[in-house]
Amino acid sequence: MSEANSNSANASAVGTSAKLMPSGYSSFLIRRAMPDDIEAIAHVEIAAAEAEGRLAPLDFSWLELCDVWHKRMLSGKFEVLVAVQGTNLLGFIGIIAPRNRDGFIQAIYVDPKYFRRGIGSALLAQAELIFARNRCPRVVLYVEPLNHNGQRFYRRAGYHYINKNFRHLNIWVKEISSC
């Protein structure tokens, strides 16, 4: 546990360092995604999307998702954080955090084999530190209307549905001052 405490003290918002996160099961590391992570990110998104409630299946193949995340990472607009344990990518979050404007969570997915181990909460907490550092007044995200587990997760994290939709997706927000 001393390693976890020293790493946590050295990386408050996943700057250039990684952050070791203890969970009820074992420790995992949160760090910025690298190009070598793209294939695993696409795999996790597909596996998690199949497990969530969706009105329609994910419209991307694994190869298309690899291309999408590659372009997002190269764009300079997205920050992608990953949770890893050894060589296993457990989950990720992709965000847009413009200075002094609303932040946006593009995606947060955890491999279903690792649900309910604090990984999603840890990823979200690290993303919220980035939003706060960039002075985003609030965070916006879209949730599938049938994704009841996701809605429960966001509600517990302080997000609320604002009775608006983007296409068929419910829009949820959180004031950053409550992060």
Residue, then its C-alpha position, 0 to 999 in steps of 0.5 A: m500500500s505504500e507504493a499506492n500512497s506515494n504514487s497518489a501523492n505524486a499525481s493529483a490529476v494524472g498530469t504526466s504521471a500515472k496514479l495507482m488506485p487501490s480498489g476492493y479487489s486489487s490495485f490498478l493504474i490510471r494514466r493517459a492513453m498511448p497509441d498502443d492502447i487503441e486496440a484495447i480501448a476499442h475492445v473494451e468499448i465493444a464489450a461494454a456496449e454489449a452489456e449496457g442497455r442500448l436502443a440500437p447496437l453499437d454502429f462500429s466494428w472493432l477496426e472502425l473504433c480503432d480508427v475513431w479513437h486514433k483520430r480522436m487522440l491525434s486531434g488534440k481535442f480529446e484527453v483519454l485516460v485508461a485504467v490498467q492492471g499489468t498489461n490489461l486495459l480495464g477501462f477508459i474515459g475520453i473527454i473534451a475539457p476546453r478552458n472556461r467552457d463546458g466539458f464533455i464526456q465522450a465515452i466512459y467504458v469499463d470491461p464487463k469482467y471488471f464492473r463494480r470494482g471502482i474503476g469507472s468511479a476512479l476514471l470519472a474522478q480523474a476526469e473531473l480533476i481535469f475539468a476543474r483544472n481547466r475551469c469548465p463550469r459544468v460537465v455534459l454527457y449523453v446516456e442511452p435511455l435504457n442504460h439504467n446501470g449507467q444512469r445510476f452510476y452518474r446519479r451517484a456521482g452527482y450528475h442529473y438528467i436535464n430533461k433534454n435529449f441529443r438524438h435519442l440520448n439523454i443529456w446529463v450534467k454536473e456543475i463542476s463546482s460540485c466536483 
